[in-house]
Amino acid sequence: MTISLSRRSDVEPFHAMDVLAQANRLRASGKDVISMAVGQPFGPTPGPVRIAAEQALARGRIGYTDALGVAALREAIAKHYRDHYGVEVPVGRIVATTGSSAGFNLAFLAMFDAGDRVAITSPGYPAYRNIMKALGVEVVEIELGDDPYLTGERLAAVHAERKLKGVLFASPANPTGAVIPAGPLGRLIDAARDMGISVISDEIYHRLTYDEPDVTALSFGDDVVVINSFSKYYCMTGWRIGWMVVPENLVRPIERIQQSLYISPPELSQVAAAAAFDATDELELVKRRYREGRALLLDRLPRLGLPLAAPMDGAFYAYCDVTRHTNDSMEFARRMIGEALVAATPGRDFDVANGHRYMRFSYAVDPAELAMALSRLETWLHGRP
């Protein structure tokens, strides 16, 4: 029997996960690998979240929920927007999702048809490109060059040539950590609105900014789609729970698609996530450790010949230029993990055209391990031929 393979399945591998798999194999063989490769918070799931989950399990009835999510979680998210951002978001426009990954699937399916052109920035999160390619959406990658973030002027220039249907950006960004300040963010959204371009704002690294407060795209109108997650700041990656805030006219289309693709997000994760907003004290302690790691990388990486390619405004990443040492970040990453026992992600994940020049280092690592990793890197780099 012959099994056919679709063209849409021919997407680039997620190299960060391949690096993680290599690190896990080395650990299983007894090697002490320090991983700075994936965006996995090192803090535990907060106490209130675990307690809520334990109580739900004790009740014993975990099942389907409404496709849009349980009321308690959606109400908690609406309260979060009031308390943290000063923005009123009706509960009816909030959709619970099976992680932000499902949110992207739902948004792309509800908003775009095959062949529509949607812009993303490069460097950027590889799953944007891969999911849209699998769905038949034409991805337009906007190279940022020396600019830390996308601007309205740059978007307009690309739209004049390519006639975009949508734009997706992240602030704080993965892999760079760059934040779009409030003024430029508002101008970017206004420019997209004037050109009839639908906006998706990826805000999964909100609450992880270090110098300026978070600014949600919802501050500039209710005609944008915001995708967020409990994975990063809230230390709930394995729970696979996130949310969307969408314009009113998208609620029912997304609900219909969610019913068929996912039925509903997992109820246990929804119940647990509703308690995450009560865990700020614990989570801010974790963020304080990220600050320590960020300061360490800001100091040490340039001195190792790994200058930053963008400001580390938020998230927990440093995106570095490695051309002093190599012109092939894939090979550099393989040698680094094998010889220095330090794992990091090659830039090819985030920038197909220029990623060979860059590496991403995650500082979502215990600061003591981070210091050890940097010492290993220094020894390895000085000892390389």
SELUM-623285 format. One record per residue: residue in three letters; x, y negated, z negated of N, C-alpha, C, O in turn. Coordinates in steps of 0.001 Angstrom, whole numbers, plus 500000, padded with zeros to 6 digits. Atoms other than C-alpha are relative to their C-alpha. Example, Ala and Ser with C-alpha at 12.3 -4.5 7.8 and 13.67 -1.06 7.14 Angstrom:
// SELUM-623285
ALA500890501190500000512300504500492200500900498800500000501936498819499335;SER499180501190500060513670501060492860499230498910499270499739497802499101;
***
This chain:
// SELUM-623285
MET500846501188500000500000500000500000500882498762500000501881498711499283;THR499256501250499925501265496516500872499312498932499170498114498695499326;ILE500516501099500809500798493716498365500434498688500645501626498450500843;SER499676501265499342500603490308499988500453498971498971500073499024497802;LEU499541501111500831502329487239498590499560498694500646499762498483501842;SER500479501272499463500808483786498972501141499006500125502121499072499383;ARG499024501077499889502790480790500156499963499109498766500988498559498365;ARG500122500880501159501458478874497159500734500540498777501002499791497837;SER499265499433501139503253481270494799501493499717500080502225499975499125;ASP498572500241499794506628480221496212500396498670499383500713497712500088;VAL499635501223500711507366477621493549501361500203499342501789501328499086;GLU498691499978500645510695476736491985499879500606498597498922500308497883;PRO500033499520501381511492478662488797500158498854499004500721497808499330;PHE499824500962501081511330476760485522501319500378499331501362501276498490;HIS498657499595500403515061476853484828500206499924498483500999500684497926;ALA499884500079501460514680475794481192499607501328499357500227501762498386;MET500425498723500555512827479041480543500987501108500342501178502034499553;ASP498966499032499662515486481029482409501195499866499054501770500867498628;VAL498900500227500942518150479428480196499637500557498629500462501185497967;LEU500453499469501284516084480280477118500090501523499985500511502113498991;ALA499932498540499925515844483897478282501446500476499885501719501470499213;GLN498581499634500102519643484029478722500496499832498568501241500670498059;ALA499603500220501393520119482551475249499471501119499105500179501593498216;ASN500583498940500818517767485149473769500726501330500216500905502102499274;ARG499250498764499735519660487981475496501337499986499266501747500992498688;LEU498722500096500703522954486720474088499813500145498489500615500791497815;ARG500266499856501440521434486403470615499740501455499633500208501947498607;ALA500303498594500271520102489954470852501256500852499985501294501899499338;SER498730499258499982523664491099471571500920499584498866502046500072498769;GLY499218500393501166524894489386468403500724498678500130501461498295499221;LYS499322501283499805526107486060469841499203498875499318497973498851499351;ASP500609501117500729525435482902467820499806498820500951500597497877500955;VAL500282501040499016523908480747470553499176498891499355498211499163498641;ILE500797501155500417522668477239469743499288499467501235499936499079502207;SER500761500409498827519877476277472120499534498556499886498842498176498943;MET500508501363499823519304472678473171499257499935501331499236498898501995;ALA500521499860498647517427473885476237498516499678500125498107499128501147;VAL501453500136499817513679473741475563499429498998499008500019498722497963;GLY500684500971500847511271471235474074499170500675498931497949500529498879;GLN500658499246501068510468473406471087500292499325498677501436499373498225;PRO499742500640501290510037471458467821500588500992499005500188502156498970;PHE499409499068500963512174472916465051499217500028498699499458500902497866;GLY500797499991501217509665472027462330498928501067500047498459501424501128;PRO501070499006500044507120474611461166498638499357500248498477498145500108;THR501377500485499925503420474298461854499601499443498635499825500104497621;PRO500279500640501298502154471894459137499060500817499114498241501603499590;GLY500807499279500979500559473213455962498502499901500203497836500936500199;PRO501447500085499813497029471817456534499500500800501199498386501322501174;VAL500378499234498814496961473482459962499950501488499659499001502180500027;ARG499958498582500358497969476876458565498855500358499057498248501422499180;ILE501093499735500949495443476602455733498668500079500734497862500970500466;ALA501255499989499237492622475764458153499870501291500798498783501862500885;ALA500030498763499227493572478755460310499742501205499099498974502098499457;GLU500206498893500941493752481091457297498541500076499557497972501164499469;GLN501398500015500422490294480006456154499084500493501119498119501216500873;ALA500810499542498873488888480550459645500129501513500191499144502197500470;LEU499814498554499879490418484019459806499276500756498889498730501836499112;ALA500697499350501116489002484846456387498501500094500273497851501063499882;ARG501429499940499640485536483990457689499746501067501044498662501650501089;GLY500027498829499131486253486493460451499273499872501308499261500823502090;ARG500729500131498741484185485096463294500726498973500878500501497768500767;ILE499268500833499055486510483741465984499491500377501389499642501522501817;GLY500611499643498718484798483534469348500063498880501011500913497992500937;TYR500107501066499018483838481409472286499475498731499336498767498776498330;THR500590501277500424483090477737471791499427499314501233499513499842502342;ASP500381500809498848481555475075473980501224499791500883502341499680500379;ALA498873500135499078483705474677477076500799498735499728502013498718499931;LEU499297501259500266484552471105476087500718499999498658501509499097498381;GLY499345499915501293485656472195472609499037499812498850497914499345499042;VAL500851500118501177484281472254469074499873498522499609500787497724499815;ALA500283501405500337482723469042467784501012499449498991501448498305499115;ALA499105500504501051485006468797464727501339499553500582501879498527500169;LEU498716500366499395488165468736466862499853498743500852500686497840500775;ARG500180501165499119486805466253469390499758498733499170500224497650499526;GLU500215501160500876485623463974466588501300499578499324501547498383499162;ALA498713500328500614489048464186464898500905499274500996501634498356500619;ILE499194500662498972490714463204468180499506498570500221500314497650500342;ALA500547501349499843488355460233468612500421499097498836500761497932499038;LYS499570500771501170489180459108465061501481499655500109501889498562499718;HIS498565500255499806492899459418465887500213498793500915501078497959500648;TYR499843501154499095492500456960468765499613498696499305500231497658499539;ARG500376501211500745490717454498466474501098499614499011501484498448498927;ASP499060500285501076493253454809463664501399499661500510502043498745499997;HIS498609500143499567496504455048465595500184498927501067501187498213501070;TYR499864500924498872495862452941468689499050498807499933499247497818500639;GLY501020501039499990492861450795467788499148500040501243498661499002501693;VAL500765499829498762491053452188470837498791500879499702498922501943499098;GLU501220499213500172487462453408470789499823500937501190499746500489502334;VAL500204498994498962487018456651472742498770500821499620498783501486498584;PRO501174499183500309483557458261472856500353501485499966501116501968500802;VAL499750498559500117483608461896471747499640500717501292500287501698501660;GLY500455499355498777481773462780474948501001499981501130500838500714502105;ARG498972500057498948484846461879477024501256500792499632502254500746500351;ILE498856499222500470487196464166475078499774501476500322498706502029500062;VAL500058498594499622487944467675476352501146500732499308502308500372499498;ALA498947499147500569489838470269474300500473500968501071499668501468501857;THR499425499162498941492184472341476467500966501027499408501438500890498280;THR499045498977500414494379475411476250501406499479500288502058499889501247;GLY498736500675499796497490473308475888499895498939501078498907498879501810;SER500010501014498942498406470390478121500084500651501367499621500070502348;SER499900499317498708499170472922480873498625500199500618498440499954501810;ALA501361499856499486495466473709481205499419498636500346498657498510501305;GLY500475501340499683494768469980481091500441499548501375499656498948502110;PHE499548500364498659496921469446484172499245500771501067498833500194502074;ASN500782499223499043495196472297485989498609499406500190498155499223501320;LEU501357500524499929491779470882485154499969498646500698499096498390501527;ALA499967501320499380492732467343486137500239500102501497499527499479502284;PHE499675499903498571494297468325489465498831500590500787498517500121501882;LEU501114499365499297491369470580490397498790499087500092498095499078501108;ALA501187500863500020488715468044489426500189498722500807499212498148501288;MET499747501306499408490403465006490981500488500035501449500269499086502201;PHE499332500004498708492228466141494116499621501232500822499351502304500280;ASP500200498895499072491638468295497190501336500387500625502296499617500596;ALA498800499562499297494220470313499077500342498981501085499480498549501850;GLY499549500981499018496282467944501192500053498584499484500718497741500087;ASP499898501345500597495754464887498976501432499758499534502130500685499122;ARG498647500365500431498966463017498151499954499414498594499203498477498321;VAL499918500453501389499808462539494479501465499733499672502326500581499906;ALA498629500395500321502916460711493296500372500412498586499564500320497662;ILE499388499782501293505145461799490436501386499366500046501898499059501123;THR498655500568500019508471460405489312501038501113500003500790502230499551;SER498874499089500010511799462086489827501215499250499462501648498267500063;PRO500256498734500674513328463066487460498650500020499281498122498984498876;GLY501278499841500681510160464458485916499776501462499646500546502334500047;TYR500329498664500485508562467510484336499692500912501192498814500582501990;PRO500148499188498784508797470367486890498628500621500190498227500882501324;ALA501303499361499853505389471871486142499027499137500791498141499673501457;TYR500868500844499167503691468825487711500109500443501453499113500758502103;ARG499737499676498606505302469609491050499529501410500327498879501634501348;ASN500287498607499709504875473361490798498506500309499990498019501048500845;ILE501441499748500058501210473358489763499316499398501218498478500046501845;MET500664500628498847500216470885492473500332500716501296499474500855502168;LYS499651499240498803502138472816495100499154501268500091498658501610501164;ALA500804498786500010500323475993494059498545499721500357497857500593500888;LEU501393500380499705497006474125494421499850499381501380498738499040501783;GLY500085500565498668497870472791497864499990498490500047499711497904501093;VAL499914501463500046498250469171496734501387499589500476502384500213500111;GLU498712500479499494500990467224498535500641499083498963500088498041498608;VAL499297500753501040503491465952495986500938498992500644501742499343501508;VAL499112501065499552505209462625496652500892499635498815500419499065497831;GLU499088500270501102508290462315494458500644498635500182501255498357501214;ILE499428501343499968509363458761493664501295500025499201501277500142497976;GLU498698500015500670513072458661492890500149498701499213500021497610499767;LEU499877501182500849513612456308489975501360499320500138501479498121499887;GLY498674500608499882517318455771490626500458499454498659500479500172497659;ASP499521500623501239518623453326488033498865499442499144499113498938498049;ASP501133500496500776515108452357486884499572501055498986499470502229499343;PRO500375498998500997514053454037483622498567500512500153498246501601499679;TYR501401499599499882510350454166484558499391499424501272499951498525501900;LEU500725500440498815507867453686487376499365498641499752498836498377498672;THR500640501319500078506650450145488065498881499887501024498805500673501968;GLY501074500242499053503599448811489841500521499638501377499942500033502389;GLU499420500401498712505799447295492549500517501211500770500319501323501979;ARG499468498804499340507506450597493271498856500885500475498928501448501567;LEU501161499210499598504163452403493360499362499414501254498995500156502165;ALA500604500654498840502785449843495829500822500238501262500262500449502338;ALA499139499782498833505792450267498130499824501415500549499781501606501764;VAL500184498625499565505330454046498230498608500180500604498454500859501620;HIS501370499874499503501560453750498712499870499403501400499120499926502225;ALA500066500626498677502070451462501707500450500972501086499990500885502224;GLU499489499045499024503913454300503431499237501316500000499056501927501054;ARG500512498630500124502183457437502119498520500094499666497972501195499715;LYS501443499996500307498586456447501143499666501044498936499149502123499227;LEU500146499092501128498416458044497732498553500103499538497789499141499618;LYS501301499796500639495306459537496146500120499884498482499170499489497806;GLY499824500037501447496773459731492651501447499767499625502349499871500456;VAL498652500125500559499774459053490439499983500580498596499032500385497839;LEU499829499404501320500990460941487381501336499546499445502367499672500105;PHE498752500400500656503553459558484953499912500353498526498828500565497982;ALA499928499666501423504709460304481418500758498921499260501764498407499750;SER499321500957500869505663457926478630499674500372498554498516500298498143;PRO498602499737499668507760458964476732500124501102501049499282501994501154;ALA499833499120498857509137460850479695500837501221499653501703501177498779;ASN499170498810499980510532464324480055500595500080501408499835500178502372;PRO498955499645500951513507464722480672500712498829499335501601499053498513;THR499138501113500385514726461205479945499702499421498627500601498877497986;GLY500394500662501239512793460068476865499647498542500180499339497868499197;ALA500294501414499758512177456678478517498529499698499751497651500501500067;VAL501356500478500295509099454730477403499687498815500901500528497941501108;ILE500462501163499235507105452361479602499438498988499008498445499284498345;PRO500534500994500943506605449173477542498591499567500376498143499786501502;ALA501414500335499810503090447790477160499771499132501231498861499406502013;GLY500213500895498867503459444981479712500122500707501335499190500650502138;PRO499878499254498748504832447107482571498970501113500163498536501396501280;LEU501012498951499915502393449908481706498673499419500471498020499990501345;GLY501234500636499572499432447566482036500048499589501460499069499754502188;ARG499880500418498603500752446195485332499987501198500954499452501113502059;LEU500015498784499182501317449726486666498577500504500188498184500867501297;ILE501385499526499913497738450727485856499154499040500825498320499482501615;ASP500730500982499190496359447490487323500313500170501480499414500103502319;ALA499610499831498597498341448051490530499338501239500590498830501203501711;ALA500639498782499515497046451606490847498509499777500209497949500222501211;ARG501431500278499885493483450426490241499707499177501252498770499481501991;ASP500213500862498835493770447709492895500146500758501315499500500421502308;MET499774499226498776494995450268495437499101501225500107499190501974501079;GLY500890498846499974492338452860494577500706501314499707500274502371500165;ILE499225498813500348494912455296493165499583500469498603499629499693497649;SER500389499442501295493703457578490354501232500201499129502284500619499613;VAL498876499961500939495921457515487251499831501142499014498773501308498407;ILE499907499008501068496925460448485045501209499632499149502323499539499663;SER498937500359500931498987459514481975500269501182499067499404501591498292;ASP499574498901500865500895462329480270500563499387498716501596498717498740;GLU499624500621501262501144461333476600500343501043498935500131500821497743;ILE499777498920500970502248464607475015501146499706499042501273500374498015;TYR498928500355500935505311462963473438499663498753499182500546498154498569;HIS500399501105500878503310460225471733500200500400498551500178501580498202;ARG499616499904501408504086459730468057501491500297499856502007500327498738;LEU498560499767500044507716460478468982500722498871500734501497499118501659;THR499235501149499527508945456966469773500752499434498798500325499601497655;TYR499089500332501085511737455394467753500220498508499787500634498099498702;ASP499767501437500150511925451656468387498740499168500197498597498108499587;GLU501222500726499692508531450566469735498790500879499709498902502103499765;PRO501195499193500258504972451664468878499469500641501282499730500164502386;ASP500679499371498867503014454020471124498992499042500617498361498255499912;VAL501069500718499295500791452414473754499344500997500934499993501500501852;THR500711499069499140498154454637475334499470499284501235499109498109501179;ALA500560500553498770497023454081478903498537499621499816498018498789500561;LEU501405500329500255493481453971477481499825498573499497498712498047499500;SER500074501404500407494326450508476137499708499084501178499315497933500991;PHE500138500840498808494087449261479724498793500384500843498700499985502004;GLY501232499686499277490728450725480727499573501430499778500359502266499332;ASP500555498660500194488497453772480625499940500782501306499276501816501379;ASP500009499320498708489125454742484267501295500766500243501653501032501391;VAL498782499198499891492335456661483558499767501343499319498876501487498482;VAL500016498686500646492901460294482606501247500103499132502362499886499607;VAL498888499811500926495068460917479549500037501466499594499012502064499263;ILE499792498614500429496510464333478747500966499999498820502015499356498862;ASN499169499937501194497944465114475333499976501429499459499270502289499985;SER499826498641500497498865468141473253500380499960498530500917498968498037;PHE499553499835501382499405469356469713501375500678499928501866500963498836;SER498768499220499989502628471071470800501194499255499426501963499838498661;LYS498725500658500252505276468396470318500046499347498621500657499908497711;TYR499955500668501303504750465922467450499417500892498917499917500914497793;TYR500737499234501010502363468325465692500582501396499782500047502155498974;CYS499286498736500234504737471344465938499096501224500171499113502135499342;MET500952498917499790502083473667467410500135500601501398499126500890502041;THR499840499514498630503606474946470656499279501321500245498570501462501241;GLY500553498674499780502503478557470226498494500098499839497903501126500169;TRP501452499985500187498924477627469380499259499713501309498064499990501417;ARG500536500297498677498337476501472986498697499211499919497636499679500332;ILE501177500845500156495968473662472208500368498549500314501374498030499830;GLY499795501394499620495721470187473706498675499327500258497617499844499898;TRP501251500694499689493213467643474910500177499056501173501292498715501569;MET500069501007498950492183465281477677499002498935499574498042499216498856;VAL501019501043500040490403461953477659499766499599501445500705499217502144;VAL500293500180498586488640461457480969498859499002500183498050498819499273;PRO501151500861499711486274458953482599498705500808499991498714502020500205;GLU501295499333500156482586459746482186499653500883501188499124501981501013;ASN500414499237498820482123460918485769500820501265500225500479502072501089;LEU499200498782499880484823463588485347499629501056498969500054502205499088;VAL500263499073501104483408465208482207499322501275500506499796502379500236;ARG500739498819499552480896467519483886500784500826501020500774502051500907;PRO499168499168499117483194468584486783501070500786499248501294501961499536;ILE498975499290500776485950469438484295499370501084499138499936502168498991;GLU500695498983500799483475471259482073499679501223500853499864502354500405;ARG500329498870499120482345473395485032501242500824500326501191502054500309;ILE498775499280499665485916474275485987500532500743498775500972501888498878;GLN499540499350501240486865475016482373499188501254499711499747502264499283;GLN500846498840500251483893477382482059500475501217500774500444502338500265;SER499597498884499148485211479490484915501454500416499794501766501606499833;LEU498582499664500137488970479281484354500354500504498603501118501459498462;TYR499558499712501371489219479439480564498856500369499050499116500808497929;ILE501191499896500849485636479747479181500024498885498953499166498003498937;SER499803501059500996486857477638476273501422500138499471502031501199499613;PRO498720499825500701490096476900474436499801500940498815498674501099498344;PRO500149499059501113490819479408471647499459499318498743499969498282498315;GLU500663500632501137488582478689468676500935499862498797500930498829498127;LEU499104500077501160491208479496466037500936498794500125501146498069499153;SER499100501130499790493597476947467546499268498668499888499828497689499394;GLN500770501243500125490858474335467761499735499659498534499914498516498115;VAL500271500230501418489899474757464108501273499536499288501243498607498482;ALA498728500356500630493542474589463074500430498592500394500870497813499548;ALA499530501290499499494315471564465257499227498838499402499779497748499250;ALA500790501083500596491500469526463725500607499523498691500383498387498274;ALA499354500363501270493530469564460491501364499353500205501960498865499245;ALA498640500497499762496761468407462169500135498516499697501210498052499318;PHE499941501447500244495877464735461785500127499687498506500380498542498131;ASP499832500185501445495997465248457999501401500354499531501664500389498329;ALA498664499514500358499638466353458116501085498979500299502240499346500515;THR499044501026499576501317463022458852501258499994499143502358499842499674;ASP498820500051500876503622463127455810501008501074500393502200500788500509;GLU499104498919499596505061466519456815500635499709501357501835499900501554;LEU499522500202498634505347465562460462500981498842500097501899498877500916;GLU499054501114499981507095462281459766501362500417499435502387499851499812;LEU498722499465500467509748464215457837500748500700501129501967500581501248;VAL499383499360498838510366466291460959500531498929500947501643499038501464;LYS499570501081499106510525463111463021501258499320499465502111498896500246;ARG498798500595500586513107461732460593501233500822500361502305500259500581;ARG498874499154499596515327464720461421500334499775501475501501499791501866;TYR499731500321498596514884463962465117500804498702500104501708498591500933;ARG499251501271499989516111460430464402501484500254499723502359499656500350;GLU498611499676500314519249461911462856500694500620501213501821500257501550;GLY499422499357498826519835464110465890500179499030501147501175499086501869;ARG499914501011498941519141461243468264501216499107499782501963498835500722;ALA498847500856500293521710459041466529501305500743500275502263500158500782;LEU498800499201499774524249461859466697500309500102501489501460499932501891;LEU499771499870498563523783462364470442500355498659500632501213498590501512;LEU499673501330499477523804458631471147501475499679499779502100499020500610;ASP498599500271500315527224458493469516500940500953500721501943500517501286;ARG499021499001499584528833461752470643499997500289501496501061500481502085;LEU500030499575498601527617462502474168500837499106500916501602499635501723;PRO499143500823499130529203459448475868501485500248499760502280500195500698;ARG498590499753500301532478460214474082500477501349500525501680501597500606;LEU499663498723499389532345463716475574499978499925501531500081500948502208;GLY500087500144498551532102462296479085498646500375500546498531500790501700;LEU501383499682499609528330462848479201499131498763499767498299498760498860;PRO500755501243500218526887459317479556498518500190500251498109501000501083;LEU501449499934499846523153458808479225499585499402501339500109498377501773;ALA500520500490498732521257458391482476498753499152499813498273498540500767;ALA501210500778500291518273456722480788499955499763498499500574500509497740;PRO500089500264501439517411455188477399499223501093499274498221501594499784;MET500653498973500813516446457675474673498946499343499107499077499338497883;ASP501016500752500741513332455712473659499092500896499175498639500510498098;GLY500974499140500665511186458668472680500219501455500372501242501815500956;ALA499911498543499851510517462415472854501203500505499193501520499940498147;PHE498797499534500698513596464443471822501001500558501000501498501676500861;TYR499088499590498947515793464584474902501044498930500290500811497733500122;ALA498967500856499424519038463140476212500270500527501403500593501701501582;TYR499759499627498606519414463165480004501336499395500398501485498173500433;CYS498606500434499867523114462979480833500543500229501399500180501192502075;ASP499239499877498762525281462445483884501219500879499722502045500555498868;VAL498909499058500262527697465382484072501063499974501100501913500863501152;THR499106499985498842529620464363487210501467499835499630502341500117500450;ARG498591500035500434532781463718485200500560501413499887501766501624500009;HIS499566498625500234532884467474484616499646500952501139500336501950501345;THR500478499049498992530985469083487503499097499285500993498578498203500715;ASN501015500458499042528889468524490606498942501075500200498175501036501163;ASP500958498893499922526839471666489965499513500301498584500101501117497874;SER500475499841501377524800471461486774499467501398499721499457501829498569;MET500467498622500214523349474965487326501164500878499543501057501598498550;GLU498834499219500373526788476556487229500571499531498664501018500343497853;PHE499526500576501258527816474211484414499197500559498826499765500918497795;ALA500858499469501064524824475373482338500297501467499738500324501900498586;ARG499702498575500178525644479043482973501321500199499258501419501039498364;ARG498697499871500666529278478592481943499925499506498550500543500085497657;MET500080500571501340528370476467478935499380500991499014499849501129497885;ILE500642499059500921526063479077477459500868501240499809500925501797498713;GLY499180498801500107528428481950478228501306499783499256501775500670498541;GLU498670500252500562531661480284477090499969499183498710500765499421497802;ALA500087500837501205530616477661474514498875500422499072498778499931497947;LEU501161499535500770527474479461473282499072498834499648498511498779498553;VAL500934501121500128525461476243473751499129499996501250499641500017502370;ALA500938499986498883522347476226475925499392498620500188498976497974499226;ALA500693501227499624521001473174477745499430500213501397499736501211502049;THR500748499800498768518862472661480829500624499238501157500869498038501038;PRO499475500708498834520277471865484280498964499064500595497762499325500542;GLY500901501021499478518830468809485967499176500432501187498231499737501560;ARG500770499525498852517569470857488915498532500180499656497673500027500524;ASP501393499886500415514405471474486907499238498702500266498073498736500661;PHE500696501279500075513589467775486888500164499133501248499410498184501460;ASP499701500813498818515046466434490138500654500913501026501841501225500923;VAL499502499050499011515414468726493150501123499386500822502074500078501185;ALA499024500648499124517413466163495147501314499701499286502388499929499842;ASN498799500479500686519848464872492511500300500703498683501226500316497970;GLY499846499352501296519538467234489576501324500695499793501694500985498655;HIS498685499369500152522907468836490298500968499119499218502015499584498770;ARG499114500947500693524408465731488659499660499844498522500364499132497806;TYR500505500320501337522505465902485373499718501252499171499523502345499703;MET500417498978500956521791467979482264499084499356498974499228498180498640;ARG500859500465501097519074467659479649500345500762498731500383501992498707;PHE499727499435501320519944468211475999498836499648499070498484498477498921;SER501069500230500968517126468639473486500597499852498603501441500647498191;TYR499569500120501388517704467335469973498886500375499025498876499937497875;ALA500977499380500904514670469154468576500661501218499356500178502345499458;VAL499135498982500594517297471123466685500383499503498605500535498299498396;ASP499546500410501322518288471118463035501300499206500146502210499651500846;PRO498808500831499820520887468326462713501312500711499714502318500410500356;ALA498759499257500289523460470719461190500393500858501201501568500917501564;GLU499715499207498800523156473037464210500400499097501156501252499455501969;LEU499670500944498937523263470016466495501455499567499892502162499509500899;ALA498604500389500204526561468894464988500942501141500389501997500902500977;MET499189498849499613527939472416465441500042500149501517501095500440502086;ALA500042499898498539526801472468469071500912498970500651501611499279501616;LEU499151501051499436528558469171469766501479500310499780502304500019500646;SER498611499598500245531769470466468165500420501090500989501530501059501522;ARG499697498962499021531600473554470372500190499402501399501103499786502130;LEU499876500636498693531039471375473437501323499273500141501981499355501178;GLU498734500746499946534011469195472586501176500949500213502045500690501045;THR498921499028499858536292472211472191499998500614501401501050500771502021;TRP500125499361498679534988473803475396500404499044501123501160499418502019;LEU499701500960498936535188470662477530501480499660500047502044499497501129;HIS498570500303500031538730469911476392500853501179500441501992501010500877;GLY499236498821499629539780473469477084499762500504501408500435501428501864;ARG500301499550498626538274473810480565501120499580500954501716498515500791;PRO498980500375499007540697473864483516499516498844500875500241498397501763;
***
